[in-house]
Amino acid sequence: MIHFLYLVAFAFFVAVAFGAFFGGNSKERVIYGLKVFAQFIGISLVMAWVFYFLPW
């Protein structure tokens, strides 16, 4: 569970940084930051699900 919290915290800070550097007005920056955050979490969960079923 702690790994997921680290993932959420890291995704949050990366999304804030990307949103701050994204060009556009404030509304576009917030929307872009939310998209980055959602994509980061979603892709990470899909990758974790795929790796779970891979035989090592």
C-alpha positions as CSV (number, residue, x, y, z in Angstrom):
1,M,0.0,0.0,0.0
2,I,2.9,2.4,0.8
3,H,4.1,2.0,-2.8
4,F,0.8,3.2,-4.1
5,L,1.0,6.3,-1.9
6,Y,4.5,7.0,-3.1
7,L,3.2,6.7,-6.7
8,V,0.3,9.1,-6.0
9,A,2.7,11.6,-4.4
10,F,5.2,11.4,-7.2
11,A,2.5,11.7,-9.8
12,F,1.1,14.7,-8.0
13,F,4.4,16.6,-8.0
14,V,5.2,15.7,-11.6
15,A,1.8,16.8,-12.7
16,V,2.2,20.1,-10.8
17,A,5.6,20.7,-12.4
18,F,4.3,19.8,-15.9
19,G,1.2,22.0,-15.4
20,A,3.4,24.9,-14.3
21,F,5.6,24.7,-17.4
22,F,2.8,24.1,-19.8
23,G,1.9,27.2,-21.9
24,G,-1.5,28.6,-21.8
25,N,-3.8,30.3,-19.4
26,S,-4.5,29.0,-15.8
27,K,-7.5,26.9,-16.7
28,E,-5.6,25.1,-19.4
29,R,-2.7,24.5,-17.0
30,V,-5.0,23.0,-14.4
31,I,-6.7,20.7,-17.0
32,Y,-3.3,19.6,-18.3
33,G,-2.0,18.9,-14.8
34,L,-5.1,16.8,-14.0
35,K,-4.7,14.9,-17.3
36,V,-1.1,14.2,-16.6
37,F,-1.9,13.0,-13.1
38,A,-4.7,10.7,-14.3
39,Q,-2.6,9.3,-17.1
40,F,0.3,8.7,-14.7
41,I,-1.9,6.7,-12.2
42,G,-3.8,4.9,-14.9
43,I,-0.8,3.8,-16.9
44,S,1.0,2.7,-13.7
45,L,-1.9,0.6,-12.6
46,V,-2.2,-1.1,-16.0
47,M,1.5,-1.8,-16.1
48,A,1.3,-3.3,-12.5
49,W,-1.6,-5.5,-13.6
50,V,0.3,-6.7,-16.7
51,F,3.5,-7.4,-14.7
52,Y,1.5,-9.3,-12.1
53,F,0.7,-12.0,-14.6
54,L,4.1,-12.2,-16.2
55,P,6.1,-15.3,-15.0
56,W,9.4,-14.4,-13.6
